[in-house]
């Protein structure tokens, strides 16, 4: 573009359009995610209970230190040991990362099952991207059937654990999404093609 008044105006308009597109994309991303079912004050108290630990800390260290601590959510009470894998394979860099994990109890409990099942495998590791995809699938299921006591989340967590037991390997993230989509469609939950589960 030319460095004149018209060129500068075109550049400014293009930047405004890009900024609006980024804001819309961020809003859509936030809109798809359900609100955490635990009060912020409850999470702050929980985070302060983690102060005796030195971070990074493993899941086993967290469970040993605060495993019996109760956390009240809108879905009922949980203990930390129900939400954090009791393993040395899972580590948390900061108290905030533990807090982020427990703020969605249904998803955390499902991921605990999966992580502990993966630990039984030889030469298999739940990689970061695979873990994120599993977690995103659980969050999408939670958003779809939030009124249904998170049945979909538990069904898919159980399915993953069964695959680990039967096949001796973790199912791929695409297979997990496909299974979640099948569950949703068989239970008359509508899934659009542009959604995470629209596979």
Secondary structure by P-SEA (a helix, b strand, c coil): ccccaaaaaaaaaaaaaaaaaaaaaaaaaaaacccccccaaaaaaaaaaaccccccccaaaaaaacccbbbbccccccccccccccccccccccaaaaaaaaccaaaaaaaaaaaaaaaacccccccaaaaaaaaaaaaaaaaacccccaaaaaaaaaaaaaaaaaccccccaaaaaaaaaaaaaaacccccccccccc
